Amino acid sequence: MELATVITFVVYLIGMLAVGLAAYRLTSNLSDYVLGDVDSEVVWLL
């Protein structure tokens, strides 16, 4: 593999891990995960 491909892949993996960890820390229960921490009244309006 070329060096640029490896660097791009590693940066992508680090970015995906960062997004996953941030999402993990922002959700405290299943409702937060499913609704994206939106109030239930707002979901019913949609």
mmCIF file of the N, C-alpha and C atoms, coordinates in Angstrom:
data_MODEL
# 
_entry.id   MODEL 
# 
loop_
_atom_site.group_PDB 
_atom_site.id 
_atom_site.type_symbol 
_atom_site.label_atom_id 
_atom_site.label_alt_id 
_atom_site.label_comp_id 
_atom_site.label_asym_id 
_atom_site.label_entity_id 
_atom_site.label_seq_id 
_atom_site.pdbx_PDB_ins_code 
_atom_site.Cartn_x 
_atom_site.Cartn_y 
_atom_site.Cartn_z 
_atom_site.occupancy 
_atom_site.B_iso_or_equiv 
_atom_site.pdbx_formal_charge 
_atom_site.auth_seq_id 
_atom_site.auth_comp_id 
_atom_site.auth_asym_id 
_atom_site.auth_atom_id 
_atom_site.pdbx_PDB_model_num 
ATOM 1   N N  . MET A 1 1  ? 0.831   -1.187 0.000  1.00 0.00 ? 1  MET A N  1 
ATOM 2   C CA . MET A 1 1  ? 0.000   0.000  0.000  1.00 0.00 ? 1  MET A CA 1 
ATOM 3   C C  . MET A 1 1  ? 0.871   1.243  0.000  1.00 0.00 ? 1  MET A C  1 
ATOM 4   N N  . GLU A 1 2  ? 0.333   2.274  -0.574 1.00 0.00 ? 2  GLU A N  1 
ATOM 5   C CA . GLU A 1 2  ? 1.065   3.531  -0.562 1.00 0.00 ? 2  GLU A CA 1 
ATOM 6   C C  . GLU A 1 2  ? 0.917   4.211  0.792  1.00 0.00 ? 2  GLU A C  1 
ATOM 7   N N  . LEU A 1 3  ? 1.877   5.043  1.103  1.00 0.00 ? 3  LEU A N  1 
ATOM 8   C CA . LEU A 1 3  ? 1.883   5.733  2.391  1.00 0.00 ? 3  LEU A CA 1 
ATOM 9   C C  . LEU A 1 3  ? 0.666   6.639  2.547  1.00 0.00 ? 3  LEU A C  1 
ATOM 10  N N  . ALA A 1 4  ? 0.271   7.327  1.496  1.00 0.00 ? 4  ALA A N  1 
ATOM 11  C CA . ALA A 1 4  ? -0.885  8.225  1.571  1.00 0.00 ? 4  ALA A CA 1 
ATOM 12  C C  . ALA A 1 4  ? -2.162  7.457  1.893  1.00 0.00 ? 4  ALA A C  1 
ATOM 13  N N  . THR A 1 5  ? -2.305  6.263  1.358  1.00 0.00 ? 5  THR A N  1 
ATOM 14  C CA . THR A 1 5  ? -3.481  5.439  1.626  1.00 0.00 ? 5  THR A CA 1 
ATOM 15  C C  . THR A 1 5  ? -3.513  5.009  3.085  1.00 0.00 ? 5  THR A C  1 
ATOM 16  N N  . VAL A 1 6  ? -2.391  4.606  3.613  1.00 0.00 ? 6  VAL A N  1 
ATOM 17  C CA . VAL A 1 6  ? -2.308  4.177  5.012  1.00 0.00 ? 6  VAL A CA 1 
ATOM 18  C C  . VAL A 1 6  ? -2.608  5.347  5.942  1.00 0.00 ? 6  VAL A C  1 
ATOM 19  N N  . ILE A 1 7  ? -2.046  6.503  5.662  1.00 0.00 ? 7  ILE A N  1 
ATOM 20  C CA . ILE A 1 7  ? -2.283  7.686  6.497  1.00 0.00 ? 7  ILE A CA 1 
ATOM 21  C C  . ILE A 1 7  ? -3.757  8.066  6.469  1.00 0.00 ? 7  ILE A C  1 
ATOM 22  N N  . THR A 1 8  ? -4.361  8.056  5.290  1.00 0.00 ? 8  THR A N  1 
ATOM 23  C CA . THR A 1 8  ? -5.779  8.384  5.170  1.00 0.00 ? 8  THR A CA 1 
ATOM 24  C C  . THR A 1 8  ? -6.634  7.404  5.953  1.00 0.00 ? 8  THR A C  1 
ATOM 25  N N  . PHE A 1 9  ? -6.319  6.130  5.874  1.00 0.00 ? 9  PHE A N  1 
ATOM 26  C CA . PHE A 1 9  ? -7.072  5.106  6.594  1.00 0.00 ? 9  PHE A CA 1 
ATOM 27  C C  . PHE A 1 9  ? -6.943  5.284  8.104  1.00 0.00 ? 9  PHE A C  1 
ATOM 28  N N  . VAL A 1 10 ? -5.758  5.557  8.590  1.00 0.00 ? 10 VAL A N  1 
ATOM 29  C CA . VAL A 1 10 ? -5.537  5.743  10.029 1.00 0.00 ? 10 VAL A CA 1 
ATOM 30  C C  . VAL A 1 10 ? -6.269  6.987  10.525 1.00 0.00 ? 10 VAL A C  1 
ATOM 31  N N  . VAL A 1 11 ? -6.219  8.074  9.770  1.00 0.00 ? 11 VAL A N  1 
ATOM 32  C CA . VAL A 1 11 ? -6.933  9.296  10.155 1.00 0.00 ? 11 VAL A CA 1 
ATOM 33  C C  . VAL A 1 11 ? -8.438  9.032  10.189 1.00 0.00 ? 11 VAL A C  1 
ATOM 34  N N  . TYR A 1 12 ? -8.944  8.284  9.215  1.00 0.00 ? 12 TYR A N  1 
ATOM 35  C CA . TYR A 1 12 ? -10.363 7.926  9.179  1.00 0.00 ? 12 TYR A CA 1 
ATOM 36  C C  . TYR A 1 12 ? -10.748 7.107  10.413 1.00 0.00 ? 12 TYR A C  1 
ATOM 37  N N  . LEU A 1 13 ? -9.956  6.111  10.762 1.00 0.00 ? 13 LEU A N  1 
ATOM 38  C CA . LEU A 1 13 ? -10.257 5.286  11.935 1.00 0.00 ? 13 LEU A CA 1 
ATOM 39  C C  . LEU A 1 13 ? -10.250 6.105  13.220 1.00 0.00 ? 13 LEU A C  1 
ATOM 40  N N  . ILE A 1 14 ? -9.284  6.982  13.363 1.00 0.00 ? 14 ILE A N  1 
ATOM 41  C CA . ILE A 1 14 ? -9.223  7.836  14.554 1.00 0.00 ? 14 ILE A CA 1 
ATOM 42  C C  . ILE A 1 14 ? -10.446 8.745  14.614 1.00 0.00 ? 14 ILE A C  1 
ATOM 43  N N  . GLY A 1 15 ? -10.848 9.286  13.475 1.00 0.00 ? 15 GLY A N  1 
ATOM 44  C CA . GLY A 1 15 ? -12.038 10.137 13.428 1.00 0.00 ? 15 GLY A CA 1 
ATOM 45  C C  . GLY A 1 15 ? -13.298 9.382  13.806 1.00 0.00 ? 15 GLY A C  1 
ATOM 46  N N  . MET A 1 16 ? -13.446 8.157  13.302 1.00 0.00 ? 16 MET A N  1 
ATOM 47  C CA . MET A 1 16 ? -14.627 7.358  13.622 1.00 0.00 ? 16 MET A CA 1 
ATOM 48  C C  . MET A 1 16 ? -14.649 6.975  15.103 1.00 0.00 ? 16 MET A C  1 
ATOM 49  N N  . LEU A 1 17 ? -13.492 6.678  15.666 1.00 0.00 ? 17 LEU A N  1 
ATOM 50  C CA . LEU A 1 17 ? -13.426 6.388  17.101 1.00 0.00 ? 17 LEU A CA 1 
ATOM 51  C C  . LEU A 1 17 ? -13.800 7.615  17.924 1.00 0.00 ? 17 LEU A C  1 
ATOM 52  N N  . ALA A 1 18 ? -13.363 8.790  17.503 1.00 0.00 ? 18 ALA A N  1 
ATOM 53  C CA . ALA A 1 18 ? -13.692 10.027 18.214 1.00 0.00 ? 18 ALA A CA 1 
ATOM 54  C C  . ALA A 1 18 ? -15.195 10.293 18.169 1.00 0.00 ? 18 ALA A C  1 
ATOM 55  N N  . VAL A 1 19 ? -15.812 10.102 17.019 1.00 0.00 ? 19 VAL A N  1 
ATOM 56  C CA . VAL A 1 19 ? -17.260 10.295 16.896 1.00 0.00 ? 19 VAL A CA 1 
ATOM 57  C C  . VAL A 1 19 ? -18.002 9.280  17.761 1.00 0.00 ? 19 VAL A C  1 
ATOM 58  N N  . GLY A 1 20 ? -17.565 8.048  17.754 1.00 0.00 ? 20 GLY A N  1 
ATOM 59  C CA . GLY A 1 20 ? -18.197 7.016  18.567 1.00 0.00 ? 20 GLY A CA 1 
ATOM 60  C C  . GLY A 1 20 ? -18.090 7.293  20.055 1.00 0.00 ? 20 GLY A C  1 
ATOM 61  N N  . LEU A 1 21 ? -16.929 7.719  20.502 1.00 0.00 ? 21 LEU A N  1 
ATOM 62  C CA . LEU A 1 21 ? -16.755 8.040  21.922 1.00 0.00 ? 21 LEU A CA 1 
ATOM 63  C C  . LEU A 1 21 ? -17.592 9.244  22.334 1.00 0.00 ? 21 LEU A C  1 
ATOM 64  N N  . ALA A 1 22 ? -17.672 10.256 21.474 1.00 0.00 ? 22 ALA A N  1 
ATOM 65  C CA . ALA A 1 22 ? -18.493 11.430 21.776 1.00 0.00 ? 22 ALA A CA 1 
ATOM 66  C C  . ALA A 1 22 ? -19.967 11.037 21.868 1.00 0.00 ? 22 ALA A C  1 
ATOM 67  N N  . ALA A 1 23 ? -20.433 10.214 20.946 1.00 0.00 ? 23 ALA A N  1 
ATOM 68  C CA . ALA A 1 23 ? -21.829 9.766  20.978 1.00 0.00 ? 23 ALA A CA 1 
ATOM 69  C C  . ALA A 1 23 ? -22.092 8.912  22.211 1.00 0.00 ? 23 ALA A C  1 
ATOM 70  N N  . TYR A 1 24 ? -21.137 8.085  22.580 1.00 0.00 ? 24 TYR A N  1 
ATOM 71  C CA . TYR A 1 24 ? -21.282 7.242  23.773 1.00 0.00 ? 24 TYR A CA 1 
ATOM 72  C C  . TYR A 1 24 ? -21.420 8.095  25.032 1.00 0.00 ? 24 TYR A C  1 
ATOM 73  N N  . ARG A 1 25 ? -20.634 9.146  25.122 1.00 0.00 ? 25 ARG A N  1 
ATOM 74  C CA . ARG A 1 25 ? -20.673 10.002 26.312 1.00 0.00 ? 25 ARG A CA 1 
ATOM 75  C C  . ARG A 1 25 ? -21.933 10.855 26.371 1.00 0.00 ? 25 ARG A C  1 
ATOM 76  N N  . LEU A 1 26 ? -22.518 11.183 25.214 1.00 0.00 ? 26 LEU A N  1 
ATOM 77  C CA . LEU A 1 26 ? -23.696 12.046 25.190 1.00 0.00 ? 26 LEU A CA 1 
ATOM 78  C C  . LEU A 1 26 ? -25.006 11.292 25.404 1.00 0.00 ? 26 LEU A C  1 
ATOM 79  N N  . THR A 1 27 ? -24.993 9.973  25.302 1.00 0.00 ? 27 THR A N  1 
ATOM 80  C CA . THR A 1 27 ? -26.216 9.202  25.517 1.00 0.00 ? 27 THR A CA 1 
ATOM 81  C C  . THR A 1 27 ? -26.164 8.544  26.884 1.00 0.00 ? 27 THR A C  1 
ATOM 82  N N  . SER A 1 28 ? -27.269 8.684  27.621 1.00 0.00 ? 28 SER A N  1 
ATOM 83  C CA . SER A 1 28 ? -27.293 8.086  28.955 1.00 0.00 ? 28 SER A CA 1 
ATOM 84  C C  . SER A 1 28 ? -28.270 6.922  29.054 1.00 0.00 ? 28 SER A C  1 
ATOM 85  N N  . ASN A 1 29 ? -29.177 6.801  28.079 1.00 0.00 ? 29 ASN A N  1 
ATOM 86  C CA . ASN A 1 29 ? -30.117 5.681  28.089 1.00 0.00 ? 29 ASN A CA 1 
ATOM 87  C C  . ASN A 1 29 ? -30.572 5.393  26.660 1.00 0.00 ? 29 ASN A C  1 
ATOM 88  N N  . LEU A 1 30 ? -31.430 4.396  26.497 1.00 0.00 ? 30 LEU A N  1 
ATOM 89  C CA . LEU A 1 30 ? -31.883 3.995  25.166 1.00 0.00 ? 30 LEU A CA 1 
ATOM 90  C C  . LEU A 1 30 ? -32.697 5.097  24.498 1.00 0.00 ? 30 LEU A C  1 
ATOM 91  N N  . SER A 1 31 ? -33.457 5.843  25.278 1.00 0.00 ? 31 SER A N  1 
ATOM 92  C CA . SER A 1 31 ? -34.266 6.927  24.716 1.00 0.00 ? 31 SER A CA 1 
ATOM 93  C C  . SER A 1 31 ? -33.381 8.005  24.097 1.00 0.00 ? 31 SER A C  1 
ATOM 94  N N  . ASP A 1 32 ? -32.297 8.352  24.760 1.00 0.00 ? 32 ASP A N  1 
ATOM 95  C CA . ASP A 1 32 ? -31.353 9.319  24.192 1.00 0.00 ? 32 ASP A CA 1 
ATOM 96  C C  . ASP A 1 32 ? -30.775 8.807  22.878 1.00 0.00 ? 32 ASP A C  1 
ATOM 97  N N  . TYR A 1 33 ? -30.474 7.533  22.838 1.00 0.00 ? 33 TYR A N  1 
ATOM 98  C CA . TYR A 1 33 ? -29.886 6.940  21.632 1.00 0.00 ? 33 TYR A CA 1 
ATOM 99  C C  . TYR A 1 33 ? -30.874 6.949  20.471 1.00 0.00 ? 33 TYR A C  1 
ATOM 100 N N  . VAL A 1 34 ? -32.104 6.507  20.725 1.00 0.00 ? 34 VAL A N  1 
ATOM 101 C CA . VAL A 1 34 ? -33.098 6.376  19.658 1.00 0.00 ? 34 VAL A CA 1 
ATOM 102 C C  . VAL A 1 34 ? -33.600 7.736  19.198 1.00 0.00 ? 34 VAL A C  1 
ATOM 103 N N  . LEU A 1 35 ? -33.904 8.626  20.136 1.00 0.00 ? 35 LEU A N  1 
ATOM 104 C CA . LEU A 1 35 ? -34.496 9.916  19.797 1.00 0.00 ? 35 LEU A CA 1 
ATOM 105 C C  . LEU A 1 35 ? -33.459 11.002 19.557 1.00 0.00 ? 35 LEU A C  1 
ATOM 106 N N  . GLY A 1 36 ? -32.224 10.733 19.822 1.00 0.00 ? 36 GLY A N  1 
ATOM 107 C CA . GLY A 1 36 ? -31.205 11.758 19.651 1.00 0.00 ? 36 GLY A CA 1 
ATOM 108 C C  . GLY A 1 36 ? -31.317 12.851 20.689 1.00 0.00 ? 36 GLY A C  1 
ATOM 109 N N  . ASP A 1 37 ? -31.819 12.520 21.881 1.00 0.00 ? 37 ASP A N  1 
ATOM 110 C CA . ASP A 1 37 ? -31.984 13.442 23.000 1.00 0.00 ? 37 ASP A CA 1 
ATOM 111 C C  . ASP A 1 37 ? -32.940 14.583 22.654 1.00 0.00 ? 37 ASP A C  1 
ATOM 112 N N  . VAL A 1 38 ? -34.006 14.254 21.916 1.00 0.00 ? 38 VAL A N  1 
ATOM 113 C CA . VAL A 1 38 ? -35.037 15.228 21.574 1.00 0.00 ? 38 VAL A CA 1 
ATOM 114 C C  . VAL A 1 38 ? -36.238 14.958 22.460 1.00 0.00 ? 38 VAL A C  1 
ATOM 115 N N  . ASP A 1 39 ? -36.911 16.018 22.900 1.00 0.00 ? 39 ASP A N  1 
ATOM 116 C CA . ASP A 1 39 ? -38.108 15.844 23.719 1.00 0.00 ? 39 ASP A CA 1 
ATOM 117 C C  . ASP A 1 39 ? -39.172 15.073 22.948 1.00 0.00 ? 39 ASP A C  1 
ATOM 118 N N  . SER A 1 40 ? -39.957 14.287 23.652 1.00 0.00 ? 40 SER A N  1 
ATOM 119 C CA . SER A 1 40 ? -40.963 13.456 22.993 1.00 0.00 ? 40 SER A CA 1 
ATOM 120 C C  . SER A 1 40 ? -42.049 14.293 22.328 1.00 0.00 ? 40 SER A C  1 
ATOM 121 N N  . GLU A 1 41 ? -42.336 15.507 22.840 1.00 0.00 ? 41 GLU A N  1 
ATOM 122 C CA . GLU A 1 41 ? -43.342 16.358 22.211 1.00 0.00 ? 41 GLU A CA 1 
ATOM 123 C C  . GLU A 1 41 ? -42.911 16.768 20.808 1.00 0.00 ? 41 GLU A C  1 
ATOM 124 N N  . VAL A 1 42 ? -41.646 17.021 20.635 1.00 0.00 ? 42 VAL A N  1 
ATOM 125 C CA . VAL A 1 42 ? -41.142 17.421 19.324 1.00 0.00 ? 42 VAL A CA 1 
ATOM 126 C C  . VAL A 1 42 ? -41.254 16.269 18.342 1.00 0.00 ? 42 VAL A C  1 
ATOM 127 N N  . VAL A 1 43 ? -40.997 15.053 18.782 1.00 0.00 ? 43 VAL A N  1 
ATOM 128 C CA . VAL A 1 43 ? -41.084 13.887 17.907 1.00 0.00 ? 43 VAL A CA 1 
ATOM 129 C C  . VAL A 1 43 ? -42.522 13.688 17.446 1.00 0.00 ? 43 VAL A C  1 
ATOM 130 N N  . TRP A 1 44 ? -43.488 13.889 18.329 1.00 0.00 ? 44 TRP A N  1 
ATOM 131 C CA . TRP A 1 44 ? -44.891 13.711 17.939 1.00 0.00 ? 44 TRP A CA 1 
ATOM 132 C C  . TRP A 1 44 ? -45.320 14.754 16.918 1.00 0.00 ? 44 TRP A C  1 
ATOM 133 N N  . LEU A 1 45 ? -44.735 15.933 16.942 1.00 0.00 ? 45 LEU A N  1 
ATOM 134 C CA . LEU A 1 45 ? -45.073 16.967 15.958 1.00 0.00 ? 45 LEU A CA 1 
ATOM 135 C C  . LEU A 1 45 ? -44.558 16.621 14.576 1.00 0.00 ? 45 LEU A C  1 
ATOM 136 N N  . LEU A 1 46 ? -43.499 15.845 14.515 1.00 0.00 ? 46 LEU A N  1 
ATOM 137 C CA . LEU A 1 46 ? -42.949 15.466 13.213 1.00 0.00 ? 46 LEU A CA 1 
ATOM 138 C C  . LEU A 1 46 ? -43.841 14.452 12.563 1.00 0.00 ? 46 LEU A C  1 
# 
